[in-house]
């Protein structure tokens, strides 16, 4: 899926680009409204992430121009203007969603994904399963092949996140925000240490490993090769 980021703040744009690229999106960037309009009119994008306050052509005018030209690509507005009336302006200008700054990447990722896929919200899960590994979210209990596995609270949260993204490559950025609630990289080996401990508990003594390291990308929990 392709995403266009229209954001004049290089640090913010780079942060979003890095996270979405790690999550598998093809990402282009524009640093002003006119360039963003040109790209959005010319490119085949699944989602546009547009900052409200950008030079040359502000975000509202950009989206209004797109809608006038019958370009229906979903738009997620980003803005430090988070008041209700400002959000309403964004939606009335043709935006599909609105996220106030500062934001967590995990929320932005979820909103971009929802706009791109238009998926129906799943029912609330109380039980997760990957191969012979089972997690009961109500009783907070984990079993593999009928054997109970004792996990510390952080290990449980890490495993739950991995099981909810089973079969996918989960990046460091996703784990830092989804499990540790960090919105920056502390440059420590905290993830590696916890993943190593978790791997010992869920894979040691079993023939088929479930927790895999994807070199240069992150981790993946999956049954089979």
C-alpha positions in Angstrom: 0.0 0.0 0.0 1.2 3.5 -0.8 1.1 6.5 1.5 1.9 10.1 0.8 3.0 12.3 3.8 2.6 16.0 3.3 4.5 17.5 6.2 7.0 20.4 6.4 8.6 19.4 9.7 11.4 17.0 8.6 11.7 15.4 12.0 8.0 14.5 12.1 7.9 13.4 8.5 11.0 11.2 9.0 9.5 9.6 12.1 6.3 8.7 10.3 8.1 7.6 7.2 10.3 5.3 9.2 7.5 3.7 11.1 5.2 3.2 8.1 8.0 1.8 6.0 8.9 -0.7 8.7 5.2 -1.7 8.7 5.4 -2.5 4.9 4.0 0.7 3.4 5.6 2.4 0.3 6.0 6.0 1.5 6.5 9.2 -0.5 6.9 12.7 1.1 6.2 16.3 0.2 7.3 19.3 2.2 4.7 21.8 1.1 1.1 22.0 -0.1 1.7 22.6 -3.8 4.2 19.7 -4.0 1.7 17.6 -2.0 -1.1 18.5 -4.4 1.0 17.6 -7.4 1.9 14.2 -6.0 -1.6 13.4 -4.8 -3.1 14.3 -8.2 -0.4 12.3 -10.1 0.2 9.4 -7.8 -2.0 6.4 -7.0 -2.0 6.5 -3.2 -4.1 4.5 -0.7 -3.9 7.2 2.0 -2.7 10.8 2.3 -1.3 12.0 5.7 -1.6 15.7 5.5 -0.5 18.3 8.1 -2.8 21.3 8.5 -0.2 24.0 8.7 2.1 23.6 5.7 3.6 26.3 3.4 2.5 27.5 0.0 -0.9 25.7 0.2 -2.3 24.8 3.6 -3.8 21.3 4.3 -7.4 22.4 4.1 -6.9 24.1 0.8 -5.0 21.1 -0.5 -7.7 18.6 0.3 -10.5 20.9 -0.9 -8.6 21.1 -4.3 -8.3 17.3 -4.4 -12.0 16.8 -3.7 -12.9 19.5 -6.3 -10.9 17.4 -8.8 -12.8 14.3 -7.8 -9.7 12.7 -6.1 -11.3 10.6 -3.4 -8.1 9.2 -1.7 -8.7 9.0 2.1 -7.0 11.8 4.0 -5.7 11.7 7.6 -5.2 15.2 8.9 -2.4 15.9 11.4 -2.5 19.1 13.4 -1.5 20.8 16.6 -4.9 22.4 16.3 -6.8 19.7 18.2 -9.9 21.6 19.3 -13.3 20.3 18.3 -14.1 23.1 15.8 -10.7 22.6 14.1 -11.3 18.9 13.7 -14.8 19.7 12.3 -13.1 22.1 9.7 -10.8 19.3 8.6 -13.6 16.8 8.2 -15.8 19.3 6.3 -12.9 20.2 4.0 -12.9 16.6 2.8 -10.7 14.8 5.4 -11.6 11.3 6.5 -9.9 11.3 9.9 -8.1 13.8 12.2 -5.2 13.2 14.6 -4.0 15.9 16.9 -0.3 16.4 17.6 1.6 15.1 19.6 0.5 11.6 18.6 1.6 8.0 19.1 2.9 6.3 16.0 0.8 3.2 16.9 -2.4 5.2 16.7 -1.4 6.8 13.4 -0.5 3.4 12.0 -3.9 2.0 13.1 -5.8 5.0 11.5 -3.8 4.7 8.3 -4.4 1.0 8.1 -8.2 1.5 8.8 -8.5 4.1 6.0 -6.5 2.0 3.6 -8.4 -1.2 4.1 -11.8 -0.1 5.3 -12.0 -3.2 7.4 -14.9 -4.0 9.6 -14.0 -3.9 13.3 -13.5 -7.5 14.6 -15.3 -8.9 17.6 -13.6 -8.6 21.0 -11.3 -11.6 21.4 -10.9 -13.4 24.7 -8.7 -16.2 23.4 -5.7 -16.1 21.1 -4.0 -19.1 19.5 -0.9 -19.6 17.3 -0.3 -23.3 16.5 -0.4 -25.2 19.9 0.2 -21.9 21.9 -2.9 -20.6 23.5 -3.6 -17.5 25.5 -6.7 -16.9 27.7 -7.1 -13.1 28.0 -9.6 -13.3 30.7 -7.8 -15.7 33.0 -4.4 -14.3 31.9 -3.1 -17.8 31.3 -0.8 -19.2 28.6 -0.5 -22.8 27.6 1.5 -24.6 24.9 0.5 -28.2 24.0 -1.4 -28.3 27.3 1.5 -27.2 29.4 1.1 -24.0 31.5 3.7 -21.3 30.9 4.3 -18.8 33.6 5.0 -15.3 32.3 5.8 -12.0 34.0 3.3 -9.1 33.3 5.6 -7.5 30.6 6.3 -10.9 29.0 2.5 -11.6 28.9 1.9 -8.2 27.2 4.7 -8.8 24.7 3.4 -12.2 23.8 -0.2 -10.9 23.5 1.1 -8.2 21.1 3.0 -10.8 19.0 0.0 -13.2 19.0 -2.4 -10.4 17.9 0.1 -9.8 15.0 0.7 -13.5 14.3 2.4 -14.1 10.9 3.4 -10.5 10.5 6.8 -8.9 11.0 6.7 -6.8 14.1 9.2 -4.0 14.2 11.1 -2.4 17.1 9.0 0.7 16.7 5.8 -1.2 17.0 7.0 -3.1 20.1 8.4 0.0 21.8 5.0 1.8 21.5 2.7 -1.2 21.7 4.3 -2.9 24.7 6.5 -0.3 26.5 4.5 2.8 25.5 7.7 4.5 24.4 7.3 7.0 21.6 11.0 7.2 21.0 13.8 4.7 20.8 15.7 4.6 24.1 18.7 2.9 22.3 18.8 0.0 24.8 18.6 -3.8 24.4 15.3 -4.0 26.5 13.4 -5.6 23.6 16.1 -8.1 22.8 16.3 -9.2 26.5 12.6 -9.7 26.9 12.2 -11.4 23.5 15.1 -13.8 24.5 13.4 -14.6 27.8 10.0 -15.1 26.2 11.6 -17.4 23.5 13.1 -19.6 26.3 9.7 -19.9 27.9 7.5 -20.7 24.9 10.0 -22.5 22.6 12.4 -24.4 24.8 11.6 -28.1 25.0 9.3 -28.0 22.0 10.2 -29.3 18.5 8.7 -26.5 16.5 9.9 -22.9 17.4 7.2 -20.2 17.2 9.1 -17.0 17.8 11.4 -16.1 14.9 13.9 -13.2 14.4 13.6 -11.5 11.1 17.1 -10.1 10.4 17.1 -6.4 9.9 13.4 -6.1 10.4 12.1 -7.4 13.8 10.3 -10.5 15.0 7.5 -12.8 13.9 5.4 -15.2 15.8 4.2 -18.0 13.6 3.6 -21.7 13.4 5.4 -23.5 10.6 8.2 -22.2 8.4 
